[in-house]
Amino acid sequence: MNRYPVWKYAILVIVLLVGTLYTLPNFFGEAPAVQVSSAKPSAVKVDTSVLQRVEEALKAANITPVSVSLEGNSVRAQLDSVETQGKAKDAIQKVLVPNESDVSYVVALNMFSLSPKWLTSIHAMPMYLGLDLRGGVHFMLQVDMQAALTKKAESYAGDLRTLLRDKSIRHGGISRDGQTVEVRLRDEATLTAARNLISDQFPDLVSTSVPDGSEFKLRASIKPEATRRVQEQALKQNMVTLHNRINELGVAEPVIQQQGLDRIVVQLPGVQDTAKAKDILGRTATLEVRMVDEGTEARAAESGRGPVPFGSERYPERNGQPVVVKKQVILTGENLTDAQPGFDGQTQEPTVNLTLDAKGSRIFRDITRENIGKRMAIVLFEKGKGEVVTAPVIRSEIGGGRVQISGRMTTAEANDTALLLRAGSLAAPMEIIEEYTIGPSLGADNIERGIHSVVWGLAAIAAFMCFYYMLFGVFSSIALGVNVLLLMAVLSMLQATLTLPGIAAMALAIGVAIDSNVLINERIREELRAGMSPQAAINTGYERAWATILDSNVTTLIAGLALLAFGSGPVRGFAVVHCIGILTSMFSAVFFSRGLVNLWYGRQKKLKSVSIGQIWTPDADTAVAKTN
């Protein structure tokens, strides 16, 4: 009746073992470090020479690091204290980044776990701690709204050029003056036709016409309400892009909030690689497809023998060779639906495989059909600087919306380029105008108080349960400890970010878990009071209490899921711990505690009494106490 089969005890042992292994990393602590990575992966490499420069910089500053090592694509210097960490960063920054206008390396503060390698090898990592506990990185980004409007005007100019050609409306040229599109027309008839076309097809534009000698000039500008809408959309798109990029980095529970009309605040609590985060967030990568200028003047400009022709721009390839491309943008990153790294089937060179949407596929097919034998450049813009990724010759029409780009890229560069493009293009460039790192010492007091609240709360509950329910109270207290162990293990497995609200949820989970044990113990008391034998009372108590425990936990879980779905920031952090705590409490309070009871009492065939505290009968005069 009260015996578990061997396989159930095996499950309990496995759960305890896994829970212990994945909870252990949280007790080894973290060490302050300075991490150096490349700000230009395609041009600047981090290798042993950079490692030596870091060691020399620390030695010159009279700083003795615990260790300096090359970890993947970055150099990490471990320090003995947070104070030394700040001094080390300044010393390394001074040596590696002497010119702030030309940043080749990213020097950032970091914290890394001191867990043994055998734990790390099984992916047992500590929980992330939020800004209020461990610290993290804070960025404030300024969105260039004028660039967003200029980009929109450039898009209108391209669409207007296409429509005028389709409608056979002849013009003397289309140009853009800031955020205004200008069209030169030869007579009033074509002027009227162009104005009507703009009115019908471009509701967000308002047009005015002025005489220009013997011709007319039609000026189309964005309406004020449309301007506000473009700015709002640019801000929202950039926030979505930041979310996607941070998700690509694997950062748990980031905080991305709008501040004012043109600023975005990004907080990365518990981030493990701040250098990589700063690099990815700071890169304003957008993709543009343009035709290469094949003219004589362009060839002279490429070789440095003449100026860049009007209507064209010069950008370097990855090998440093300049390429003159036309200003007209054929496609942008907005037409991308996916970007994945890969390898060329013939040359085995790393590539980036692009998938275009329906509009992009149609445009790309038409352009390649009309320009066979000419070169088409794919330009990647990062931090306001353009680089020609590749400029192949169009051999035939390319349809289907699948494009492969290559250009002497390494595997890492192909992965980074695909990540940036896959995360989405920015509607407008952004610049980091404020950045600071919150050191771990700031949250040390919060961590200490939070741990004390959980530990003392657990101890007080355990003491009461042992006093009131005797041996069954001991079983309940052990199950309660297992609940906390499993909760920490699951949070560590999920690499969730623990904040102060999360610690509050953990304390609440302890109360919810012990409530289930109280229901079980009182139910067993009721059965004993009714005259049932101890073995039957234990079995019936657990069976009948389960329905009540399930109902109460499901209703609480629904409230937690609502907080998780509709909350944000600290509320979501609370909800995550709360929901996981409910699930672990149901396992520990019912399955695990019964395993302990069955192990202790299940083998006693002639059990006469159980140690569950004082059992009062309805008639006080005939009260019977069944205790050990």
C-alpha positions in Angstrom: 0.0 0.0 0.0 2.7 2.4 1.0 5.6 1.1 -0.9 7.2 2.7 -4.0 8.6 0.4 -6.7 12.3 0.6 -7.4 11.8 2.7 -10.6 10.1 5.5 -8.6 13.0 5.6 -6.2 15.4 5.6 -9.1 13.6 8.7 -10.5 13.9 10.4 -7.1 17.6 9.7 -7.0 18.2 10.9 -10.6 16.2 14.1 -9.9 18.2 14.8 -6.8 21.5 14.1 -8.5 20.6 16.3 -11.5 19.2 19.1 -9.3 22.4 19.0 -7.1 24.7 19.1 -10.2 22.9 22.1 -11.8 22.6 24.0 -8.5 26.3 23.6 -7.5 27.6 26.3 -10.0 25.7 29.0 -8.0 27.9 28.4 -5.0 31.3 28.8 -6.6 30.9 32.6 -7.2 32.2 34.8 -9.9 35.4 36.6 -10.6 35.8 40.1 -12.1 37.5 40.3 -15.5 38.3 42.5 -18.4 37.5 41.2 -21.8 39.0 42.3 -25.1 37.4 41.5 -28.4 37.6 42.8 -32.0 35.4 45.8 -33.0 36.1 44.9 -36.7 36.2 41.1 -37.0 36.8 41.2 -40.7 39.9 43.4 -40.4 41.2 43.1 -36.8 41.9 39.7 -35.2 42.4 38.9 -31.6 45.4 36.6 -31.2 48.4 36.0 -29.1 49.9 39.3 -30.1 46.9 41.1 -28.5 47.3 38.8 -25.5 50.9 40.0 -25.1 49.9 43.7 -25.4 47.3 43.2 -22.7 49.9 41.6 -20.4 52.3 44.5 -21.1 49.6 47.1 -20.4 48.8 45.5 -17.0 52.4 45.2 -16.1 53.1 48.9 -17.0 50.1 49.8 -14.7 51.5 47.7 -11.9 48.5 45.4 -12.0 49.0 41.7 -11.3 46.2 39.7 -12.9 45.1 36.3 -11.6 45.3 35.0 -15.2 45.3 36.3 -18.8 44.1 33.9 -21.4 42.9 33.7 -25.0 39.3 32.5 -25.0 38.0 31.9 -28.5 37.9 35.3 -30.2 38.7 37.4 -27.2 41.3 37.9 -24.5 40.2 37.6 -20.9 42.1 39.0 -17.9 40.9 37.8 -14.5 41.5 40.2 -11.6 41.4 39.8 -7.9 38.9 42.6 -7.1 36.4 45.0 -8.6 38.6 48.0 -7.9 41.5 46.4 -9.8 39.1 45.5 -12.6 38.3 49.2 -13.3 42.0 50.2 -13.2 42.9 47.3 -15.6 40.2 48.3 -18.1 41.5 51.9 -18.2 45.1 50.7 -18.7 44.2 48.2 -21.5 41.9 50.8 -23.1 44.7 53.3 -23.2 47.0 50.9 -25.0 44.6 49.2 -27.4 42.3 52.2 -28.2 44.6 55.3 -28.3 42.2 57.0 -30.8 38.6 57.1 -29.8 37.5 57.9 -33.3 39.0 54.7 -34.7 38.1 51.9 -32.4 39.7 48.6 -33.3 39.0 46.7 -30.0 36.2 46.5 -27.6 37.4 46.6 -24.0 34.6 45.8 -21.5 34.2 44.8 -17.9 32.9 41.2 -17.4 32.2 38.6 -14.8 32.7 34.9 -15.3 31.9 31.9 -13.2 34.5 30.1 -11.2 32.7 26.7 -11.6 35.0 23.8 -12.3 35.5 22.7 -15.9 33.8 19.4 -15.3 30.6 21.2 -14.4 30.9 23.5 -17.3 31.4 20.5 -19.6 27.9 19.3 -18.8 26.5 22.9 -19.4 25.9 23.4 -15.6 26.1 27.2 -15.4 25.0 29.5 -12.6 21.9 31.6 -12.8 22.2 35.1 -14.2 21.7 37.9 -11.7 19.8 41.0 -12.6 21.1 44.6 -12.5 19.9 45.0 -8.9 21.8 41.9 -7.7 24.9 41.4 -9.8 25.0 44.4 -12.1 25.2 44.5 -15.8 25.5 46.9 -18.8 23.3 49.9 -19.4 23.2 51.5 -22.9 21.3 54.6 -24.1 21.0 54.7 -27.8 20.2 57.8 -29.9 18.1 57.1 -33.0 19.0 59.4 -36.0 15.4 60.4 -37.0 16.7 62.7 -39.8 18.4 59.7 -41.3 15.1 57.7 -41.1 13.3 60.5 -43.0 16.0 60.7 -45.5 15.9 57.0 -46.1 12.1 57.2 -46.5 12.5 60.0 -49.0 15.1 58.0 -51.0 12.6 55.1 -51.1 9.9 57.5 -52.4 12.3 58.7 -55.1 13.0 55.2 -56.3 9.3 54.2 -56.3 8.3 57.5 -58.1 11.0 56.9 -60.7 9.6 53.4 -61.4 6.0 54.6 -61.6 6.8 57.5 -63.9 8.5 55.0 -66.2 5.6 52.6 -66.1 3.1 55.3 -66.8 5.3 56.7 -69.7 5.5 60.1 -68.1 8.7 61.7 -69.4 10.8 63.8 -67.0 14.1 65.6 -66.9 15.4 63.7 -63.9 14.6 62.9 -60.3 16.7 64.0 -57.4 16.5 64.3 -53.6 17.2 67.4 -51.7 17.3 66.4 -48.0 13.8 65.0 -47.3 12.2 66.4 -50.5 12.0 64.6 -53.8 12.4 66.9 -56.9 11.1 66.0 -60.4 12.0 68.1 -63.4 9.3 68.3 -66.0 9.2 69.9 -69.4 5.6 71.1 -69.9 2.4 71.6 -67.9 0.7 68.5 -69.2 3.4 66.2 -67.8 3.4 68.3 -64.7 -0.3 67.7 -64.2 0.1 64.0 -64.9 3.0 63.7 -62.4 1.1 65.6 -59.7 -2.0 63.4 -60.2 0.2 60.3 -60.0 1.7 61.5 -56.7 -1.7 62.4 -55.3 -3.1 58.9 -56.2 -0.2 56.7 -55.3 1.6 58.6 -52.5 -0.9 59.8 -50.0 1.9 60.6 -47.5 3.4 63.2 -49.9 2.4 66.7 -50.6 3.5 68.3 -53.8 4.1 71.8 -55.0 5.4 73.1 -58.3 7.5 76.1 -59.3 8.7 77.3 -62.7 12.4 76.5 -63.5 13.3 78.5 -66.6 11.5 76.9 -69.5 10.7 73.8 -67.5 8.9 73.0 -64.2 10.1 71.6 -61.0 7.7 69.4 -58.9 8.7 69.2 -55.2 7.2 66.4 -53.1 7.7 66.4 -49.4 6.5 64.2 -46.6 3.4 65.4 -44.7 3.8 66.3 -41.0 1.6 63.5 -39.8 3.4 61.1 -42.1 6.7 62.4 -40.7 5.6 61.5 -37.1 4.4 58.1 -38.3 7.8 57.4 -39.9 9.6 58.4 -36.8 7.4 56.2 -34.6 7.8 53.3 -36.9 11.6 53.8 -37.0 11.8 53.7 -33.2 9.6 50.6 -33.0 11.5 48.8 -35.7 14.8 49.5 -34.1 13.5 48.3 -30.7 12.3 45.0 -32.4 15.7 44.7 -34.1 17.4 45.1 -30.7 15.2 42.5 -29.2 16.1 40.1 -32.1 19.8 40.8 -31.8 19.8 40.3 -28.0 17.8 37.1 -28.5 20.5 36.0 -30.9 23.1 36.6 -28.2 21.1 34.5 -25.8 20.7 37.2 -23.1 17.9 36.4 -20.6 15.2 38.9 -19.8 16.7 42.1 -21.3 15.2 45.5 -20.7 14.5 47.5 -23.8 12.5 50.6 -23.3 11.7 53.8 -25.2 12.8 57.0 -23.5 11.6 60.2 -25.0 10.9 60.5 -28.8 14.2 59.3 -30.1 16.1 57.3 -27.5 16.1 53.7 -26.5 17.4 52.4 -23.1 18.9 48.9 -23.2 19.8 47.0 -20.0 21.5 43.6 -20.1 21.3 42.1 -16.6 23.6 39.2 -16.0 25.0 39.3 -19.5 27.9 36.8 -19.8 29.7 38.5 -22.7 29.4 42.3 -22.5 32.0 42.9 -25.1 30.0 40.9 -27.7 26.8 42.6 -26.6 28.3 46.0 -27.1 29.7 45.0 -30.4 26.4 43.7 -31.8 24.2 46.5 -30.4 26.5 49.2 -31.6 26.6 47.8 -35.1 24.0 49.5 -37.3 24.2 46.9 -40.1 22.0 47.4 -43.1 22.2 45.7 -46.5 21.8 47.5 -49.8 21.9 46.1 -53.3 23.2 48.6 -55.9 24.5 48.5 -59.5 28.2 49.0 -60.1 29.0 52.2 -62.1 30.6 50.8 -65.3 31.4 54.2 -66.8 34.9 55.5 -67.7 34.8 58.1 -65.0 34.0 55.5 -62.4 36.9 53.3 -63.5 39.2 56.3 -63.2 37.8 57.1 -59.7 38.4 53.6 -58.6 42.1 53.8 -59.5 42.3 57.3 -57.9 42.9 59.2 -61.1 39.7 61.2 -60.9 36.7 62.3 -58.8 33.6 60.1 -58.2 31.0 60.7 -60.9 27.8 62.5 -59.9 25.1 60.0 -58.7 27.7 57.5 -57.6 29.6 56.6 -54.4 32.9 54.8 -53.7 33.1 52.0 -51.1 36.0 49.6 -50.4 35.8 45.8 -50.8 37.0 43.5 -48.1 40.4 43.3 -49.7 40.6 47.1 -49.7 40.0 47.6 -53.5 37.6 50.5 -54.0 34.4 50.0 -56.0 32.2 52.8 -57.4 28.5 52.0 -57.1 25.4 54.0 -58.1 23.5 55.8 -55.4 20.2 54.3 -56.4 19.3 51.5 -54.0 17.7 48.5 -55.7 17.0 46.4 -52.6 17.4 46.9 -48.9 17.5 44.7 -45.8 13.8 45.2 -45.4 13.3 42.8 -48.3 15.1 40.0 -46.5 13.2 37.2 -44.8 16.1 35.1 -43.7 19.9 35.0 -43.8 21.9 31.9 -42.9 25.7 31.1 -43.1 26.7 28.3 -45.4 29.3 27.1 -47.9 29.6 27.3 -51.6 29.0 23.9 -53.2 31.9 24.2 -55.6 34.6 26.3 -53.9 33.6 25.4 -50.3 34.1 29.0 -49.3 32.0 30.5 -46.5 28.8 32.2 -47.8 25.7 34.0 -46.6 22.5 32.6 -48.1 19.7 35.2 -48.4 16.0 34.7 -48.8 14.0 37.6 -50.3 10.3 38.4 -49.9 7.9 38.4 -52.8 8.6 42.1 -53.6 12.3 41.7 -53.3 12.2 38.5 -55.5 10.4 40.3 -58.2 12.7 43.3 -58.2 15.8 41.1 -58.1 14.5 39.0 -61.0 13.8 42.1 -63.1 17.2 43.8 -62.3 19.2 40.7 -63.1 17.3 40.1 -66.4 17.9 43.7 -67.5 21.6 43.9 -66.5 23.1 40.6 -67.7 26.9 41.1 -68.1 27.0 44.0 -65.6 28.2 43.9 -62.0 25.9 44.2 -59.0 27.3 45.2 -55.6 25.9 44.1 -52.2 26.9 46.7 -49.8 26.9 46.2 -46.0 26.7 49.4 -43.9 28.0 49.2 -40.3 28.4 52.3 -38.1 27.8 54.6 -41.0 30.6 53.0 -43.1 29.9 51.0 -46.2 31.7 47.9 -47.3 31.2 46.0 -50.6 30.7 42.4 -49.5 30.7 41.2 -53.1 30.3 42.6 -56.5 29.7 39.7 -58.9 28.9 39.8 -62.6 25.3 39.0 -63.4 25.5 35.9 -65.6 21.8 35.2 -66.0 18.4 36.0 -64.6 18.1 35.1 -60.9 14.6 34.1 -59.7 13.1 32.3 -56.8 14.1 34.8 -54.1 17.3 32.9 -53.1 20.6 34.7 -53.3 24.1 33.6 -52.2 26.7 36.1 -51.4 30.4 35.5 -50.8 33.6 37.5 -50.8 36.6 36.0 -49.2 34.8 35.7 -45.8 35.9 33.5 -42.9 33.3 31.2 -41.2 33.1 33.6 -38.2 32.5 36.6 -40.5 29.8 34.7 -42.4 28.1 33.9 -39.1 28.3 37.5 -37.8 27.0 38.9 -41.1 24.1 36.4 -41.2 23.3 37.2 -37.6 23.1 40.9 -38.2 21.0 40.6 -41.4 18.8 37.9 -39.9 18.1 40.1 -36.8 16.6 42.7 -39.1 17.7 46.0 -40.6 17.6 49.2 -38.6 15.1 51.7 -39.8 17.5 54.4 -38.8 21.1 54.5 -37.5 21.7 54.5 -33.8 24.6 55.8 -31.7 25.5 54.8 -28.1 25.4 58.1 -26.3 25.5 56.7 -22.8 27.1 53.5 -21.5 28.0 52.4 -18.0 28.5 49.1 -16.2 26.9 48.5 -12.8 29.5 46.7 -10.7 28.7 43.6 -8.7 29.4 45.3 -5.4 26.3 47.5 -5.8 24.1 44.4 -5.5 26.1 42.6 -2.8 23.9 43.9 0.0 20.8 43.0 -1.9 22.1 39.5 -2.5 23.0 39.1 1.2 19.6 40.3 2.4 17.7 38.3 -0.2 19.6 35.1 0.8 19.1 35.7 4.4 15.3 36.2 3.9 15.0 32.9 2.1 17.3 30.9 4.5 15.7 32.3 7.7 12.2 31.9 6.3 13.0 28.3 5.4 14.6 27.6 8.8 11.6 29.1 10.7 9.1 27.1 8.6 11.2 23.9 9.1 11.4 24.5 12.9 7.6 25.0 13.1 6.9 21.9 11.0 9.2 19.7 13.0 7.7 20.9 16.3 4.1 20.6 15.2 4.2 17.5 13.0 7.1 15.7 14.6 8.7 13.2 12.1 6.2 14.1 9.4 7.4 17.7 9.9 11.0 16.5 9.2 9.8 14.8 6.0 8.1 18.0 5.0 11.1 20.1 5.8 13.4 17.8 3.7 10.9 18.1 0.8 10.9 21.8 1.2 14.7 21.9 0.9 14.5 19.7 -2.2 11.9 22.2 -3.6 14.4 25.0 -3.3 17.1 22.8 -4.7 15.0 21.9 -7.8 13.9 25.5 -8.2 17.5 26.8 -8.4 18.5 23.9 -10.7 15.7 24.7 -13.2 16.5 28.4 -13.1 20.1 27.5 -13.7 19.2 25.2 -16.6 17.1 27.9 -18.2 19.8 30.4 -17.6 17.1 32.7 -16.2 17.9 36.1 -14.7 17.3 36.3 -11.0 16.3 39.7 -9.6 15.0 40.9 -6.3 11.4 40.2 -7.4 12.6 36.7 -8.3 13.9 36.2 -4.7 10.5 37.4 -3.4 8.9 34.8 -5.7 11.3 32.1 -4.3 10.2 33.0 -0.7 6.6 32.8 -1.9 7.3 29.4 -3.5 8.5 28.1 -0.1 5.2 29.1 1.5 3.1 27.5 -1.3 5.1 24.3 -1.1 4.7 23.9 2.7 1.0 24.6 2.4 0.7 21.4 0.3 2.5 19.4 3.1 0.2 21.0 5.7 -2.8 19.8 3.7 -1.4 16.3 3.5 -0.4 16.1 7.2 -3.8 17.4 8.3 -5.6 14.9 6.0 -3.6 12.0 7.5 -4.5 13.3 11.0 -8.2 13.3 10.1 -8.1 9.7 8.9 -6.3 8.7 12.1 -8.8 10.6 14.1 -11.6 8.7 12.3 -10.1 5.4 13.5 -8.3 4.3 10.3 -5.1 2.3 10.7 -1.8 4.3 10.2 -0.9 2.6 6.9 -4.4 3.2 5.5 -4.4 6.8 6.9 -1.1 7.6 5.1 -2.3 6.2 1.8 -5.7 7.9 2.0 -4.3 11.2 3.2 -2.0 11.5 0.2 -4.6 10.3 -2.2 -7.4 12.7 -1.0 -5.1 15.7 -0.5 -3.8 15.5 -4.0 -7.1 16.8 -5.6 -7.1 19.9 -3.3 -3.3 20.5 -3.9 -3.8 20.3 -7.6 -6.8 22.7 -7.6 -5.0 25.3 -5.5 -1.8 25.1 -7.4 -3.5 25.3 -10.8 -5.3 28.4 -9.9 -2.1 30.0 -8.6 -0.3 28.9 -11.7 -3.0 30.7 -13.9 -2.3 33.9 -12.0 1.4 33.4 -12.6 1.0 32.8 -16.3 -1.1 36.0 -16.5 1.7 37.9 -15.0 4.1 36.3 -17.4 2.0 37.1 -20.4 1.1 40.6 -19.7 3.8 41.8 -17.3 7.2 43.3 -18.2 10.6 43.8 -16.6 10.6 42.9 -12.8 7.0 41.6 -13.0 8.0 39.0 -15.6 11.0 38.0 -13.5 8.7 37.4 -10.5 6.3 35.4 -12.7 9.0 33.1 -14.1 10.3 32.1 -10.6 6.7 31.9 -9.3 5.5 29.5 -12.0 8.6 27.3 -11.8 8.3 27.2 -8.0 4.7 26.0 -8.2 5.7 23.1 -10.5 8.7 22.1 -8.3 6.6 22.4 -5.2 4.0 20.0 -6.5 6.7 17.4 -7.2 8.5 17.8 -3.9 5.5 18.1 -1.6 3.6 15.1 -3.0 5.9 12.8 -4.9 9.2 13.3 -2.9 7.7 13.6 0.6 5.6 10.5 0.0 8.8 8.7 -1.1 10.4 9.5 2.3 7.3 8.4 4.2 7.1 5.2 2.3 10.8 4.5 2.8 10.4 5.0 6.6 7.0 3.5 7.3 6.2 1.4 4.2 8.1 -1.7 5.3 6.5 -1.9 8.7 3.6 -4.4 8.3 2.2 -4.0 11.9 2.5 -0.2 12.2 0.6 0.9 15.3 1.4 4.6 15.4 3.0 7.4 13.4 4.9 10.5 14.5 2.7 13.2 13.2 2.1 15.3 16.4 -0.9 15.6 18.7 -4.1 14.1 17.2 -7.2 15.6 19.0 -10.4 13.6 18.9 -13.8 15.3 18.6 -14.5 14.4 22.2 -11.9 16.2 24.3 -12.5 13.9 27.3 -11.5 10.9 25.3 -8.6 12.5 23.4 -6.0 10.0 22.3 -2.5 11.0 21.4 -0.8 8.8 19.0 2.9 9.8 19.1 6.2 8.2 19.4 
